[in-house]
Amino acid sequence: MLSSTSPRRNRRFVAASAGIASLALVLGACGSGDEPADEETAAEEGGSTDEEITLTVATFNNFGYTDELLAQYTEEHPNVTVEHVTAAQAEDARTNLSTKLAAGGEGLADIEAVEVDWLAEFMQYPELFAEMPAIDGRWVDWKVEQATTQDGKLIGYGTDIGPEAICYRSDLLEAAGLPSEREEVAEWIGGDGATWESYFDAGKEYVEATGNAWFDGAVATYQGMINQVEAAYEDPSTGEPKDLASNTEVQDLYNQVVTASVDDELSAGLEQWGDDWSAGFQNDAFATMLCPAWMTGPIEQNAGGVEGWDVADVFPGGGGNWGGSFLTVPASGENVEAAQELADWLTSPEIQTQAFVEAGTFPSQVDAQESEEVQSFTNDFMSGAPVGSIFSSRAQAIDGAVYKGPNYFAIHQEVQNGLNRVDLNGEDPEASWETTLSSVNELGL
């Protein structure tokens, strides 16, 4: 592993949060007496009727489901009131879902959002979710495949996908005497042939000119890199974890991002979603960041009042997809059929187009992607960037879904922890990698 001898910028210590138990161990506590009702029974108990009901929808971050949008559903279905529960972070939602499923489903929302990185964990227990009726042609094919079990059960309706571009501060680049117009920035980073090396080389120019950081943090940058690996941590043919100690593909990416972050001092040493990261938007802490479509919302939220943010139609390594979620219906719910109908409505092209306009969550629905409203949409905060056409272009560069099996989240979390120890706390990269190997072994996967 690579180590760093270059001086480090001052960084505030950020303690790594403890990992939660694996889903398999949690759900293993479910006895036969805690099994939810089968789908047919659940549907009969919670079918679509004229009875007044309240449906809860649990999401995280910002899905673009405003109160006004949800009120539209009540206008069309006067007997249904929709309540929206939002977790601050995806991991909070994951913990809540796994814990309550283990308790038999009590306390779960009628609709539970699941993020793609931990979807495969829950797909090991398809009986805990109602089967969603097929809707042919609504989504891009690979989005449907992600939520379909090997025996053909669809357990979730797709919301957004996360085609990636580069978001950047045009004012900071201009002040440094570097390209700042979005077309120029795209070419400077490498254009259609952009690589991670060319992205980091551009960063070296910026750091040399300013002494300031190029990107926000190592983990965020690694996320974009690992999302381009066909099967990062597990063997698709068996679903079994690969031996991380001999996984040169992952080790090479770890080394590359550590070199860029530490040796070349391109990283601001910030952990996404942390307080320091949020403050960094106001403090000009970094000039660029990897930017899936949904990230434009958090950027605007954290950088309010800061001018100069823009989006370049470019991404190292070609196309990449970061994130994207699904709406699932727990089989234990009292209103399963009504919840399925709401999930259908929420993931329709028309509603997902509204969500994109509201929060930048790029739709996974084919008709929505091709609509004039999406194609022509611009983002005033992002310097008027034509984000609809930019992220459509980035979506077309995605070859398909990479393999993320049931152990992906747990292994990935440990690699992220290793990078944070280096980037946030200044730990020796080689020592941190050895700790990561030990931590993964201790998972007992």
C-alpha positions as CSV (number, residue, x, y, z in Angstrom):
1,M,0.0,0.0,0.0
2,L,1.1,3.5,-0.6
3,S,2.1,5.8,2.2
4,S,2.4,9.5,2.4
5,T,5.3,11.6,3.5
6,S,4.0,15.0,2.3
7,P,2.7,17.5,4.9
8,R,-1.0,17.5,5.6
9,R,-3.3,20.5,5.7
10,N,-5.0,21.0,9.1
11,R,-8.0,18.7,9.4
12,R,-10.5,18.4,12.2
13,F,-10.8,14.9,13.6
14,V,-14.0,13.2,12.6
15,A,-14.7,10.0,14.5
16,A,-15.9,7.1,12.4
17,S,-19.3,5.8,13.3
18,A,-19.6,2.2,14.4
19,G,-21.0,-0.2,11.8
20,I,-24.3,-1.9,12.4
21,A,-24.7,-5.7,12.5
22,S,-25.2,-7.4,9.2
23,L,-28.7,-7.8,8.0
24,A,-28.5,-11.5,7.9
25,L,-27.7,-11.6,11.6
26,V,-30.5,-9.2,12.4
27,L,-33.1,-11.0,10.4
28,G,-31.9,-14.3,11.7
29,A,-33.7,-13.4,14.9
30,C,-37.0,-13.7,13.1
31,G,-38.8,-16.9,14.2
32,S,-41.5,-18.6,12.2
33,G,-44.1,-16.9,14.4
34,D,-42.9,-13.5,13.2
35,E,-43.3,-14.2,9.5
36,P,-45.5,-11.6,7.7
37,A,-48.7,-12.5,6.1
38,D,-48.3,-13.8,2.5
39,E,-48.9,-11.3,-0.3
40,E,-52.4,-12.5,-1.1
41,T,-53.5,-12.2,2.5
42,A,-51.9,-8.8,3.0
43,A,-53.6,-7.5,-0.2
44,E,-56.9,-8.7,1.0
45,E,-56.5,-7.0,4.3
46,G,-55.3,-3.7,2.8
47,G,-56.9,-3.7,-0.6
48,S,-58.0,-0.6,-2.5
49,T,-61.4,0.4,-1.0
50,D,-63.3,3.6,-0.3
51,E,-62.4,3.4,3.4
52,E,-60.4,6.4,4.6
53,I,-56.8,5.4,5.2
54,T,-53.4,7.0,5.8
55,L,-50.4,5.7,3.9
56,T,-46.9,6.5,5.1
57,V,-43.9,6.8,2.8
58,A,-40.4,6.5,4.3
59,T,-37.6,8.0,2.3
60,F,-34.2,9.6,3.0
61,N,-32.2,12.7,1.8
62,N,-34.5,14.4,-0.7
63,F,-36.6,12.4,-3.2
64,G,-38.4,15.5,-4.4
65,Y,-41.7,14.4,-2.9
66,T,-43.0,17.7,-1.6
67,D,-46.2,18.2,0.4
68,E,-47.8,19.8,-2.6
69,L,-46.9,16.8,-4.8
70,L,-48.3,14.3,-2.3
71,A,-51.4,16.4,-1.9
72,Q,-52.0,15.7,-5.6
73,Y,-52.5,12.1,-4.8
74,T,-55.1,12.9,-2.1
75,E,-56.9,15.0,-4.7
76,E,-57.1,12.1,-7.0
77,H,-57.8,9.6,-4.1
78,P,-59.9,11.6,-1.6
79,N,-60.0,8.6,0.8
80,V,-56.2,8.5,1.1
81,T,-54.0,10.7,3.2
82,V,-50.2,10.5,2.5
83,E,-47.7,11.1,5.3
84,H,-44.0,11.4,4.4
85,V,-41.3,10.4,6.8
86,T,-37.7,11.4,5.8
87,A,-34.5,10.0,7.3
88,A,-31.5,12.4,7.3
89,Q,-29.3,9.8,5.7
90,A,-29.7,6.6,3.7
91,E,-27.9,4.6,6.4
92,D,-30.5,5.7,9.0
93,A,-33.2,4.4,6.8
94,R,-31.4,1.1,6.2
95,T,-31.0,0.6,10.0
96,N,-34.6,1.4,10.7
97,L,-35.8,-1.0,7.9
98,S,-33.6,-3.9,8.9
99,T,-34.4,-3.6,12.6
100,K,-38.2,-3.4,12.2
101,L,-38.3,-6.2,9.6
102,A,-36.6,-8.3,12.3
103,A,-39.3,-7.4,14.7
104,G,-42.0,-8.7,12.3
105,G,-42.5,-5.4,10.4
106,E,-44.2,-3.5,13.2
107,G,-43.7,0.3,12.8
108,L,-42.6,0.2,9.2
109,A,-44.1,2.6,6.7
110,D,-46.5,1.4,4.1
111,I,-43.8,2.2,1.5
112,E,-40.1,2.0,2.3
113,A,-37.5,3.5,0.1
114,V,-34.4,1.3,-0.4
115,E,-31.1,2.5,-1.9
116,V,-29.4,0.4,-4.6
117,D,-26.2,-0.2,-2.6
118,W,-28.2,-2.2,0.1
119,L,-31.0,-3.4,-2.0
120,A,-29.4,-6.8,-2.6
121,E,-29.3,-7.4,1.2
122,F,-33.0,-7.2,1.4
123,M,-33.6,-9.2,-1.8
124,Q,-32.3,-12.3,0.2
125,Y,-35.7,-12.1,2.0
126,P,-38.2,-11.5,-0.8
127,E,-41.0,-13.0,1.4
128,L,-40.8,-9.9,3.5
129,F,-41.9,-7.7,0.6
130,A,-45.0,-7.6,-1.5
131,E,-44.5,-8.5,-5.1
132,M,-44.9,-5.4,-7.3
133,P,-47.0,-5.9,-10.4
134,A,-44.9,-5.6,-13.6
135,I,-45.2,-2.3,-15.6
136,D,-43.7,-3.1,-19.0
137,G,-41.6,-0.4,-20.6
138,R,-41.7,2.2,-17.8
139,W,-38.0,1.9,-16.7
140,V,-34.6,1.5,-18.3
141,D,-34.1,-2.3,-18.4
142,W,-31.2,-2.5,-15.9
143,K,-33.1,-0.6,-13.3
144,V,-35.8,-3.3,-13.3
145,E,-33.2,-6.0,-13.2
146,Q,-31.7,-4.6,-10.0
147,A,-35.0,-5.1,-8.1
148,T,-35.9,-8.5,-9.6
149,T,-35.0,-11.7,-7.8
150,Q,-33.6,-14.8,-9.6
151,D,-37.0,-16.4,-9.7
152,G,-38.5,-13.3,-11.3
153,K,-40.1,-11.5,-8.3
154,L,-40.1,-7.7,-8.6
155,I,-39.8,-6.2,-5.1
156,G,-39.5,-2.5,-5.8
157,Y,-40.4,0.2,-8.3
158,G,-37.5,2.4,-9.4
159,T,-37.4,6.1,-8.6
160,D,-34.2,7.8,-9.8
161,I,-30.8,6.8,-11.2
162,G,-27.6,8.7,-10.5
163,P,-25.8,9.5,-13.8
164,E,-22.6,11.3,-12.8
165,A,-21.0,14.5,-14.1
166,I,-18.6,16.9,-12.5
167,C,-19.9,19.9,-10.4
168,Y,-17.5,22.7,-10.0
169,R,-17.0,26.3,-8.8
170,S,-16.5,28.4,-11.9
171,D,-15.5,31.5,-9.9
172,L,-12.7,29.6,-8.1
173,L,-11.3,28.2,-11.4
174,E,-11.5,31.6,-13.1
175,A,-9.7,33.3,-10.2
176,A,-7.0,30.7,-10.6
177,G,-6.6,31.5,-14.3
178,L,-7.9,28.1,-15.3
179,P,-10.8,27.0,-17.6
180,S,-14.1,28.0,-16.1
181,E,-16.8,27.7,-18.8
182,R,-18.5,24.4,-18.6
183,E,-17.5,23.3,-22.1
184,E,-13.9,24.3,-21.5
185,V,-13.9,22.5,-18.1
186,A,-15.2,19.3,-19.7
187,E,-12.4,19.4,-22.3
188,W,-9.7,20.3,-19.7
189,I,-10.7,17.4,-17.6
190,G,-10.4,15.1,-20.6
191,G,-13.6,15.4,-22.6
192,D,-14.9,12.1,-24.1
193,G,-11.6,10.5,-23.2
194,A,-11.5,11.7,-19.6
195,T,-9.7,9.3,-17.1
196,W,-9.2,9.5,-13.4
197,E,-5.6,10.4,-14.2
198,S,-6.7,13.4,-16.3
199,Y,-9.1,14.5,-13.6
200,F,-6.4,14.3,-11.0
201,D,-3.9,16.1,-13.3
202,A,-6.3,19.0,-13.7
203,G,-6.6,19.0,-9.9
204,K,-2.8,19.3,-9.5
205,E,-2.9,22.4,-11.7
206,Y,-5.6,23.9,-9.4
207,V,-3.8,23.0,-6.2
208,E,-0.5,24.4,-7.6
209,A,-2.2,27.6,-8.5
210,T,-4.2,28.1,-5.3
211,G,-2.9,25.9,-2.5
212,N,-6.5,24.8,-2.0
213,A,-8.3,21.4,-2.4
214,W,-9.6,20.1,-5.7
215,F,-12.3,17.7,-4.4
216,D,-14.2,17.2,-1.1
217,G,-13.0,13.9,0.1
218,A,-11.4,10.5,-0.7
219,V,-14.4,8.4,0.0
220,A,-16.7,10.5,-2.2
221,T,-14.1,10.2,-5.0
222,Y,-13.6,6.5,-4.5
223,Q,-17.4,6.0,-4.7
224,G,-17.3,7.2,-8.3
225,M,-14.4,5.0,-9.1
226,I,-15.8,1.8,-7.6
227,N,-19.1,2.3,-9.3
228,Q,-17.4,1.6,-12.6
229,V,-16.1,-1.8,-11.5
230,E,-18.2,-4.6,-12.9
231,A,-18.0,-6.7,-9.8
232,A,-16.1,-5.0,-7.1
233,Y,-16.4,-7.2,-4.0
234,E,-18.3,-10.3,-4.9
235,D,-18.3,-13.0,-7.5
236,P,-21.5,-12.6,-9.6
237,S,-21.7,-16.3,-10.4
238,T,-21.8,-17.3,-6.8
239,G,-22.6,-14.2,-4.8
240,E,-19.7,-15.0,-2.5
241,P,-17.3,-12.3,-1.4
242,K,-13.9,-12.1,-3.2
243,D,-10.7,-12.2,-1.1
244,L,-10.1,-8.6,-0.5
245,A,-6.4,-9.3,0.3
246,S,-5.9,-10.4,-3.3
247,N,-8.4,-8.1,-4.9
248,T,-6.0,-6.0,-7.0
249,E,-8.7,-4.1,-8.7
250,V,-10.0,-2.7,-5.4
251,Q,-6.4,-2.2,-4.0
252,D,-5.4,-0.3,-7.1
253,L,-8.3,2.1,-6.7
254,Y,-7.6,2.5,-3.0
255,N,-4.0,3.4,-3.9
256,Q,-4.9,5.8,-6.6
257,V,-7.4,7.8,-4.6
258,V,-5.0,7.8,-1.6
259,T,-2.2,9.1,-3.8
260,A,-4.4,11.9,-5.2
261,S,-5.9,12.8,-1.8
262,V,-2.8,12.6,0.4
263,D,0.4,12.8,-1.6
264,D,-0.9,15.3,-4.2
265,E,-3.1,17.0,-1.5
266,L,-6.1,17.2,-3.8
267,S,-8.6,16.3,-1.0
268,A,-10.2,18.7,1.4
269,G,-10.4,15.9,3.9
270,L,-14.2,16.1,4.4
271,E,-16.7,13.4,5.0
272,Q,-19.9,13.8,3.0
273,W,-23.0,14.7,5.0
274,G,-20.9,15.7,8.0
275,D,-21.0,19.2,9.5
276,D,-17.6,20.1,8.2
277,W,-18.6,19.1,4.7
278,S,-21.7,21.2,4.8
279,A,-19.7,24.2,6.1
280,G,-17.1,23.6,3.3
281,F,-19.6,24.8,0.7
282,Q,-19.7,28.2,2.4
283,N,-15.9,28.3,3.0
284,D,-14.7,27.6,-0.6
285,A,-13.2,24.4,0.7
286,F,-13.0,22.6,-2.6
287,A,-13.4,23.5,-6.3
288,T,-15.0,20.3,-7.8
289,M,-16.9,17.2,-6.7
290,L,-18.3,14.1,-8.3
291,C,-21.8,14.9,-9.0
292,P,-24.6,12.4,-9.6
293,A,-27.8,14.2,-10.7
294,W,-29.4,14.0,-7.2
295,M,-26.3,15.8,-5.7
296,T,-27.4,19.1,-7.2
297,G,-30.0,19.4,-4.5
298,P,-27.7,19.0,-1.5
299,I,-25.2,21.4,-3.2
300,E,-27.9,24.1,-3.5
301,Q,-29.0,23.4,0.1
302,N,-25.5,23.7,1.6
303,A,-24.2,26.4,-0.7
304,G,-27.1,28.8,-0.6
305,G,-25.9,32.3,-1.3
306,V,-22.7,31.1,-2.9
307,E,-22.4,32.0,-6.6
308,G,-20.4,30.1,-9.2
309,W,-21.6,26.5,-9.0
310,D,-21.9,24.8,-12.4
311,V,-22.0,21.4,-14.1
312,A,-19.7,20.0,-16.7
313,D,-20.8,17.2,-19.1
314,V,-17.8,15.0,-18.4
315,F,-16.9,12.1,-16.1
316,P,-13.6,10.2,-15.7
317,G,-13.7,6.7,-17.1
318,G,-16.8,7.4,-19.2
319,G,-20.2,6.8,-17.6
320,G,-21.0,6.1,-14.0
321,N,-24.1,5.6,-11.9
322,W,-24.0,6.6,-8.2
323,G,-27.1,5.7,-6.3
324,G,-30.7,5.5,-7.3
325,S,-33.5,4.1,-5.2
326,F,-36.6,1.9,-5.1
327,L,-40.0,2.0,-3.4
328,T,-40.8,-1.3,-1.7
329,V,-44.0,-2.4,0.1
330,P,-43.4,-4.4,3.2
331,A,-45.6,-7.5,3.1
332,S,-46.6,-7.0,6.8
333,G,-48.4,-3.7,6.0
334,E,-52.1,-3.2,6.6
335,N,-52.7,-1.5,3.3
336,V,-50.5,-3.4,0.9
337,E,-52.6,-3.0,-2.3
338,A,-53.2,0.7,-1.6
339,A,-49.5,1.1,-1.0
340,Q,-48.7,-0.6,-4.3
341,E,-51.0,1.8,-6.1
342,L,-49.3,4.8,-4.4
343,A,-45.8,3.4,-5.3
344,D,-47.1,3.1,-8.9
345,W,-48.2,6.7,-9.0
346,L,-45.0,8.0,-7.3
347,T,-42.8,6.2,-9.9
348,S,-44.8,7.3,-12.9
349,P,-43.0,9.3,-15.5
350,E,-45.1,12.4,-14.8
351,I,-44.4,12.4,-11.0
352,Q,-40.7,11.5,-11.4
353,T,-40.4,14.4,-13.8
354,Q,-41.8,16.7,-11.1
355,A,-39.3,15.2,-8.6
356,F,-36.4,15.9,-10.9
357,V,-37.5,19.5,-11.3
358,E,-37.8,19.8,-7.5
359,A,-34.7,18.0,-6.3
360,G,-32.6,17.0,-9.3
361,T,-33.3,13.3,-8.9
362,F,-32.9,12.1,-12.5
363,P,-35.8,9.8,-13.5
364,S,-35.2,6.1,-14.3
365,Q,-38.4,6.2,-16.4
366,V,-37.8,6.1,-20.2
367,D,-40.7,8.5,-21.1
368,A,-39.6,11.0,-18.4
369,Q,-36.0,11.0,-19.6
370,E,-37.2,11.7,-23.2
371,S,-39.7,14.3,-22.2
372,E,-39.3,17.9,-23.3
373,E,-39.6,19.1,-19.6
374,V,-36.6,17.0,-18.6
375,Q,-34.5,17.7,-21.7
376,S,-35.0,21.4,-21.6
377,F,-34.7,21.8,-17.8
378,T,-32.1,24.2,-16.5
379,N,-30.9,24.8,-12.9
380,D,-30.7,28.4,-11.9
381,F,-28.5,27.8,-8.9
382,M,-26.0,25.8,-11.0
383,S,-25.4,28.9,-13.2
384,G,-28.3,28.1,-15.4
385,A,-26.7,24.8,-16.5
386,P,-28.9,22.7,-18.8
387,V,-28.9,19.9,-16.3
388,G,-31.6,18.0,-18.1
389,S,-29.6,17.5,-21.2
390,I,-26.3,17.1,-19.3
391,F,-27.5,14.3,-17.1
392,S,-29.3,12.7,-20.1
393,S,-26.0,12.6,-21.8
394,R,-24.3,11.2,-18.8
395,A,-27.1,8.6,-18.5
396,Q,-26.5,7.4,-22.0
397,A,-22.9,6.8,-21.1
398,I,-23.9,4.2,-18.5
399,D,-23.4,0.7,-19.9
400,G,-25.7,-0.9,-17.3
401,A,-25.8,-1.9,-13.7
402,V,-22.7,-3.2,-12.0
403,Y,-23.0,-6.2,-9.7
404,K,-23.7,-5.4,-6.1
405,G,-24.5,-8.5,-4.1
406,P,-25.8,-9.1,-0.6
407,N,-22.4,-8.4,1.0
408,Y,-21.6,-5.3,-1.0
409,F,-22.7,-2.7,1.6
410,A,-20.8,-4.3,4.5
411,I,-17.5,-4.7,2.6
412,H,-17.8,-1.3,1.0
413,Q,-18.4,0.3,4.4
414,E,-15.1,-1.1,5.7
415,V,-13.1,0.1,2.7
416,Q,-14.7,3.5,3.1
417,N,-13.7,3.5,6.8
418,G,-10.2,2.7,5.8
419,L,-10.1,5.7,3.4
420,N,-11.5,8.0,6.1
421,R,-8.9,6.9,8.5
422,V,-6.3,8.1,6.0
423,D,-8.1,11.2,4.6
424,L,-9.7,12.5,7.8
425,N,-7.3,11.4,10.5
426,G,-3.9,11.2,8.8
427,E,-3.4,7.4,9.4
428,D,-0.7,5.6,7.4
429,P,-2.4,4.3,4.2
430,E,-0.8,0.8,4.5
431,A,-1.7,0.4,8.1
432,S,-5.2,1.5,7.4
433,W,-5.5,-1.0,4.6
434,E,-4.4,-3.8,7.0
435,T,-7.1,-2.7,9.4
436,T,-9.6,-2.8,6.6
437,L,-8.6,-6.4,5.8
438,S,-9.0,-7.4,9.4
439,S,-12.4,-5.7,9.7
440,V,-13.7,-7.4,6.6
441,N,-12.5,-10.8,7.9
442,E,-14.2,-10.2,11.2
443,L,-17.5,-9.8,9.4
444,G,-17.4,-13.5,8.8
445,L,-18.9,-13.3,5.4
